[in-house]
Amino acid sequence: MATATVTRQPLFSRPRSHRGVWSWITTVDHKRIGVLYGFTAFGFFLVGGLEALLIRAQLARPNGHVLNANQYDQVFTMHGLTMIFLVVMPLSAAFFNYLIPLMIGARDVAFPRLNAFSYWVFLFGGLFLYSSFLLGGAPNGGWFGYAPLSVQKVTGSVPFLHNMDYYAIGLIILGIASTVSAVNLVVTIINMRAPGMSFFRMPVFIWMALVVQLLLVFALPIVTVALFLLLFDRILGTSFYIASNGGDPILWQHLFWLFGHPEVYILVLPAMGIVSEILPTFSRKPLFGYPVVVLSGIAIGFMGFGVWAHHMFAAGLGPVANSAFAVSTMFIAVPTGVKIFNWLATMWGGRLRFDAPLLFSIGFVTMFVIGGLSGVTHALVPHDYQQTDTYYVVAHFHYVLFGGAIFGLFGGIYYWWPKIFGRKLSNRLGKWHFWLMLIGFNVTFGPFHILGLQGMPRRIYTYPANMGWDFWNMVSTVGSFMIAGSILVFMYNAWHSRKHGEIAGNDPWDARTIEWMTTSPPPEHNFDEIPVVHALDDFWHKKYVEDKSGKLVPVPAGGSNGDGEHTTEAHGEGHGGAHGIHLPSPSYMPVLAGLGLPIIGYGLIYGYYISIVGGLILLGGLYGWAFEPGTE
């Protein structure tokens, strides 16, 4: 019998190591990439939190001297950029990368190497932004980068010639990472669902992930155009945003917020999806109104592109435009309110278990309601005229993004940690973490409403002593250190659980979705056999059936669930049935290609010859990508 042999090409051979640092650098396994996203984003979270503490230390007392004006502007700008682009978005991406294939019954994502490429581009983009601190000055024009301030190369008498160059190039690089990841995940969700998993049998988390990816695909090109025009103004001397030369600085605001408001839902919808999985599990009830929750998420994504100008009510757009966007802003509160009532109805009458995941989910709902209600006040144009550029607005978006996104993401961390690492986090420490964070959060950001209504402007680095703002600023600073303490509790919990956490088992929460059918942590191939889905919450129906009185009773292992289907042990148990499963091989090329992008960015700032080097590295990585063996 003839046998086929594969000739290895040394230049393009695939890595063989499955352990050690190199195995992580070259991995294309969606689970490992999800873990990389998560730990990297948490590292940036600590940095962004330190920046927040510096801001609060500076503002704790009048005439603060912790930071000077230029230092404050840099820390303030980098705090916003970090928390939005380097923390909340990649933390959501960590959940998407790890969970989407598991929750739809797939072996991996559609394009594993593209998945690895997106992570490395994200990491290098974040490091590129932070390298600016060492190379003359970080971005200092706010995370929103308003022109014409962002076009200027001199701030007062201090030249920061390249600070906003790092802003524009860094965000373009991060946008590339998010865009390729979004395309990959859209294709994965649409094409790689398990047999029987129709769209309306998908978990809500998968629906929200799909909406988020589509928002990214359509919103990121808009801000990319805006950033390129800003870069052209700064580097090539064009005048897109310079009014004295015929440009229009309001154009930046339109382009930025046409991206920026969908971005709010890019940040919040993942947490909504997470909460929609946690609440049914810990209420021991199906999600109330599943189709309505799904359609509300879709409506939020669609309507998110029609409200951007409420950020610009004071920009002089005129009464007709202001009235139209005021109405659309009120309308978008409706699908959000629908979700909230569905979540409440899910918990109503349920057998609630107040473990850490449920506490963080309830915290998300309550804090997001407060942020949403304060947001509706911004839809009233005369009211917004009084609030805009005050700390009332700062209170609003922190209740939405921290009270919403961060609380929801921490709920997801406590919920899926056992699946990822095989051990539970301490529930006792998790409750300490929750209450410290909840109290610290409200002590920090609640006073911002009062300060805003008292007239304290945003974006100031100090204030005089006779304004009446001293007390509430000190209270807010105390609260910020309480939040920091809660994060220390979480870090100790994570460290302690490595060896001392309770062994999780496959299904520690008695959950409803199919990722809990496999082992904890899952094998590299996810499932020994691809599951066949027969219903929404299919795993729950495999475990329970109603008796004659309508009471749920467990189905014995190997017994019938009432539909003629026989239950089996969880797929992946013992990893014994995985022979002959094809998995993609690791690759050097994603990290090599990703490395070229920041080098191109440095070249645009310091000399085009550096860009040539970066371009060659990028092209070399893509060439190797194209010609390396498909698998080895």
N, C-alpha and C positions, 0 to 999 in steps of 0.2 A: 504494500500500500504506500502510495507516495505521500510524503509529508511536506507541508509548506514551512519555510523558515523565514523569519523576519530579520532583515539586516539592520542592525542598529547604526544610526548616524550620530557619531560622537558630538558634532556641533549642536544638534538639535534633540539630543536624547532627553527623555523625561526623567525627572528625579525619581529615585527609588526609596529614599528614606521616609519612614512613616512615624519616626520619633525624633524628638529634639527640636531645636530652634528652626533648623532648615525645613522640617516638615510643616511647621506653621507658616513659614515664609512662602513656601511653594504650594500650599494646600489649595484645592478647589472644592473641598467639601463644604456644603452650605452651612453645616452646623458649626464647623470651626470658624468659618468666616463670620457667622453670627456672633460667636464668642469674641472674636477679634474686634468687631464693631462695638460690642458692649463694653469691653474693658477699655478700649481707646476712648470711647465717648465718656465713660465715667472718669477717666483721667482728665479729660478736658473739663468735665463738670467740677472737679476739685479746683482746677485753675480758675474757671469762671466764678466759682464760689469765693475764692480768695480775692478776686477782683471786686466782687460785691462787698466783701468785708472791708476792703480798703475804701470803697465809696462811702459806706456807712460810717466808718471811722472818721473820714474827712467831714461828713455832714452832721456828726453827732452834736457838735457845739458850733456856735457862731464863729466866724473868722477862723476856720480850721486851717491847720498847717501840716497835716499829714502828707498832702500832695499839693504841688503847685498847680497852676491852671493848665499848663501843657501836659503834665503828668496825668492830671485828672481826666482831661479829654481823651487821652490814649487809653487809660484804664476803663473809662466809661464806654468808649466805642468797642473795645475788645471784649468787654463783658457781654454786650448785646450780641456781637457777632458769634462769640463762643457759645452762649446758651442756645441760640437759634440754630446756627449752622453746624456747630461742632458737638452739641449735646443732644438736644431734643430730636433733631432729624436723624442723626446716626443711632441714637438709642432705639428709635422706632425701627430703623433699618436692621438693627440687631434682632429684634423680634421677627421682622418680616423674613430675614434670611434664614433664621433658625427654624421658624415654625411653619411657614407657608407650605413647603413640601410635605412636612409631617401631617399638617391638618387637611391637606387635599389628597393624601395617600400616594405621594410621588417619591422617587428615589433621590432626586436632586432638583435643582433649578434647570431651566431650559438650556442656559449657556453658562456652565460652571466657570470657565476661565474669565468670561466677562464679569461674573460675580466677584472673582478675586481682584480683577482690575479695578472695579468700582471701589473696593475697600482701600487698595493701595493709593489710588488717586485721592480719596478722602483724607487718608493719613498724611500724605505729602502736601496736600492743600492746607491742612491745618498747621503743619510744621512750617510751611512757607509763610503763612500769616504771622505766626509767633516769632519767626526769625527776624521780623522787622524791628522788634525790641532791641536786637543786637546790632542792627544795621542802620541806625540813624533815627529811628522813631516809628512807632506803630501807627496804624490808622487813627485819626483823631477827629473825624468829621461826623461821628455818630454812625450807628449801624445802618441808618437810612441814607447816609451819604448825600445829603441835599446839595444840589448845585445852586448857586455858583461857588459856595464855600468849598466843596470837594474838588473843584477845578483849580483853586489857588494853590500855589506851591510855597507860599510863605504865610505863616500864622503869626500876626503881630510882627515883632522884630526877630523872631526865631525861625529860621528856615528848616522845614521838614520836607525836603524836596521830593521824597518818594513815599511818604506815609500812605497817601490815598492811591498811589500806584499799587502798593501791596494789597489794599482793599479791593480794587477792581480786578486785578489778576488772580488774587486768592479766591474771590467768589466765583470767577469764571472756572477755575480749576475744580472747586467744590461742586459747581453746577454740572460739570462733565460727569463727576462721580455719581451724582444723584440721577442724572438723565439716563445713563447707561444701565444703572441698577433698576430704574423704573421700567424701562423697555423690557429688560430681562424678566422682571416679576410679572408684568402684564402677560407676556407670552406664557410664562409658567402657569399662571392661574387659568388662563383660557384653554390651554392645550394639554395640560398634564394632570387634570383631575382624575381621581380613581373612577373605575367603572361604577356607574349609578349615581355619581355625585353631580347632579344637575345644578344649575346656578342657584336655585332656591332650596338646595340641600347643603349649600356651603355655609360654614359658620359665619356669624356676623363679622368676626375679626377678619376673615378673608375678604368679605365684601368691602370693609373699610380700607383694607390694604389695597384692593383694586382701585377704589375711588382715589386714594392718595397717589397711587402711581400715575393715574391718568391726569390728575391735577399737576403733578410734577412735569409730565411730558408736555403739557400745554402752557404751564406758567413759567417754567425756567427759561425757555427761549426768549420770553419778553424781557426779563431782567438781564439776560445775556446781551441782548441788543443794547440795552441801556448802559451796561458796563463797558461794552466796546466803544460806544460813543464817548463815554467819560474818559476812557483810556486814550482815544484819539485826540480829545481836547487837551489832555495833559502831556502826551508824548509827541503828537504830530502837529499840534498847534491849530487844530480845527476849532470851530466855535458853535458847536451844537447847543451848548448850554450857556453861552456867554451873551447876555442881552446887548451889551455895548457893541458887539460885532454882528448883530442880527440873529443871534441864537435865542433860545427860550428856556429859561431854567425851570418853568412849570412843566416842560416836556419830561424832565427827569421824574418829577413827582407822579405824573400820569403813568409812565412806564414802570416806575418802581412799585407803586401801589397796585397797579394792575396785576403785578406778581405778588405783592405783599399781602393782599387780603386772602387770595387763595392759599398763600403760605400759612396763614393762621389756621386754616383747616387741615393743611398738610401736617401741622404740628399737633392738632387736637384730635382729629379723627382716629389715629391709631389708639389713643387712650380710650376713646369711645368704643372701639372694637374690643379692646381688652376688658373693659368693664362689662360689656355685653356678654362676655364669656364667664366672667367671675361671678356675677350676680346670680345667674341660674344655678351654677354649681353649689354656691353656698346658701341658696334659698331652697334647694332641692325641688325646683319647679322649672318648667320650660320658660324661656324668655317670652314675656307677654308681648304679643303683636309682632312676631318676628318679621313678617313682610313689611309692616309699617316702619319698623326700625331701619330695615334695609333701604326702603324707598326714601326715608327721611335723610339718610346719609348721602344717597345719590343726589337728592334735592339740594342739600347743603353744598356739595361740591359744585353743582351746576350754578346755583345762585351766587356762589362765592366770587364769580367773575363779574358780577353786576353791582357791586357795592363799594368799589375801590375809592370813589371820590368822597366818601364820608371822612376820609383822612385829610381832605382838602377843603372843608367847608369855609375855612378862613383864608383861602388862597385867592378869592375873588372870582369864582367861576360864574356867579350870578344866581338870581333866585330860581330860575327854571331848573338848572342843573342841580342846585342844592336841594330843591324840593323833590326831584325825581330820585336822587340817591338817598334822601331821608326815607322815602316810602320803601325803597328796595331794602334798606337796612332794617326797617321794621319787619318786613316780610321774612327775612332770613332767620328771624328769631322763632318763627313758627315751627319749622321742622326740628329745630333744636329743642324747643319746648315739648314737642311730641315725644322725642327720645327720652326726655327726663321723666315724663309721666309713664312711659313704658317701663323704665327702670324701677320706678316706685311701685308700679303694679306687679312687677316681677317679685319684689320683696314682700309685698302685702300678702299676708297669710302663709308665707313660707316658713320652713323650719330653719331659721337663720343660725349660722355658725359664725360667731364674731371673731374669726381668725384674721391674721394680718392682711391677707389679700382682700377680704371683704371690707375691713376698716378703711383701707386706702381707696377702695372703690366708692364707698360712701363719702369719704373725704373729697374725692373727685367731684361727685355729683353736687354736693353742697357748695363747695368753693366755686365750681363752674357756674352754678346758679347765681351766686353773688356777682361774679364777673360778667355774666350775661346780662343781668339786670342793670348794672352800671353801664354796660355797653349800649343798652337800649336808650339810655338817657343821651348818649352821643348822637342818636338819630334825630333828636330835636335840635334843629339848626341854631336857634337863639341860645339854647342851653349849651350847645357845643362851643359857641363863641366864647362863653365864659370859662369853659373847662379846658379848651385846647391850650397846649403848652404849659399846663399846670400838673402838679403831682396827682390830681384826680385821674388823669389819663394813665399815669404810671401805675396807680392802684388797679385800674381796670385791667390792663393787659397782663399784670402779674397774677391777678386772680384767675385769668383765663389760661395763661401759659404755664405758670407754676402751679397754681391751685388746680388747674385742669390737667395739663399734659404731664407734669412731673408726678403728681399724686397717682394718676392712672398708670404711668410707667412703673412706678414702684410697686403698685398692686400687681402688675404683670410679673415683675421680678420675683416677688414672693410666691406667686402662683406657679410659674413655670420653672423656678429654680430647681425643684426636685427632679423634673424631667431632664434638665440640662446636666446636672451634676450628680444626681443619684441620692442626694441627701437633702432633707428639709432645713431651711433656716429656722432658728429658734423663734417660736411663736411669741414667747414672753418678751424677748428683745425686740421682736417686730412690733409689738404693741407699744413698747417704750419709744421706739423710733417713730411710730405714727403719732402718738400724742405729743411728743416733743416737737415734731415737725408741724403738726396742725396748730398748736398753740403759738409756736415761734412764727409761723407764717402769718397768722392773723395779727400778732403783736407787731410784726414788721410792716405789713402792707395795709392793714386796716387804717392806721393813722394817716396814710397817704391821702385817703379821701378827705380827711379834715384839713390837712395841709393844703391840698389843692383848692378846696373851697375857701380857704383863708388867703389864697392868692400866691402860694409859693410856686415859682416857675420851675419847669423842668430844666435839666441840663446846665444848672449853675453849680459851680464848684465850691462856693461859699456864700454866706449871707450875713447881714449885719445883726447885731444883738437885739435891736429894738423892734423886730417884726412880729414877735409872738410865736415864732416857729420852734423855739428852743426845746420845749418839753416834748412835743410829739416826735421831733427828730431823734432825741435821746431814746425815747421809748422804742422807736423803730430800729435803732442800732442795737439795743439790747435784744430785741426779737431776732435780728439777723444772726447773732451769736448763738441763740437757742437753736436755730435751724442748723448751724454748723455742728452743734453738739449732737443733734439727731443723726446727722450723716456719720459722725464718728461711731455712734451706736450701731448703725447699719454696717459700717466697715468691720467693726469687731465681730458682729454677728456672722458676716460672710467668712471672715478668717476662722472663727471658731468652728463653723459648721463643716469646714473641710474634712476634719477628722472626727468631730464629736457630734455632728448633726445626725438626727434620726434617719436611718435608712428608709428611703422613700418607697420602694416598690414601684410597680408599673403605674398604679392608679391611686395615689395617696389621698386625693380629694374626692373620690367617687365622682369623677367628672363625666362629661357628656360627649366629647368630641374624640376623633379617632387617633390623635397623637398619643393619647393615653393607653392605646392598645399595645404599643411596643414597649420595650424595656426602658429603664431609666438608669443611665443615659442610653439613648438609642444606639443601635449598631451603625456602622458606616453606611450600610445599605438601607437603613430606616426600617424596612419591613421584610421579613422572610418571604411573605406573600403579599402582593398588593391587595389591600382590602377591597371588598365589594360593598358599596353603600346602598342601603335600601330605604333610608329615611333621613330626615333632618335629625341631628343628635343620634346618629346611628349607634354609637357605642353604648349610649344609655339604653336603647331598646334591646341591645344584645344582653344587657345585664338584668333588666327588670321587665316584668309583665304585670298587667292588672289581673287580680283574681276576680271572682264572681261579684264581690262587693265593691269593686272599683279600687281596691287598695293595692299599692305597688308591692310586689313580692320578688325576691331575687330569683333569677333563672339558674337552676343547677348547672354546673359546668358540663357541657356536652348535651344539655337538654334543649328542648325547642323553646323559642321565644314567643310562640303564639302565631307566627307567620309561616310556620313550617321550616324555619331556618334553625339550624343547630349551632349553638355557641361553641367556641373553641377557646383554648388558652390564647393569651395575647400574642400577636405576631411578633416575632423577634425573640421570644423567650429562649434564652440559652444560645441564641444565634446559630442554631443548629441546622436550619434549612436554607442557608444562603449560598449554596454551591452554584456556580455557574452564572452569578449575577454580574453583569458588566457595570463597572463604575469608572468614571473619568480619572485619568492619571494626573498627579500633580504637575505643575509647570512653573518654570522660572520666568516665563515671558510676561505675565501680568504685572509683576512687581518691576521688571525692567522697563516695560513700556510706561508704567505709571511714573517712574523716576524721571523720565524725560520731561514731563510737563512743568514741574517747578523750575527745572534748569532753564527751560525756555522762558519762564517768567522772570527769572533773574536776568536773563539776557535782554529782555525788553526794558529793564530798568538800568542796567549797568553797561551794556554793550552787546550789540547784535551777534558778535562772534560767539558769545556764551550761548545764545539761542541756537546757533548752528550745532553746537555740541549736544544740547538738549534734544534738538530735532533728530540728530543722528541716533541718539539713544532710543528715542521713541520709535523711529522707523526700524531700528534694529530689533526692538522688542516685537513690533508688529510683524516683521518679516519672519522672525523665529516662530511667532505664534502661528503664522500661516503654514510653515513648512515642517514644524515638529511633528513627530508621529501622533496619530490620533489617540493611541493608548499604548502602554508598554507594561 
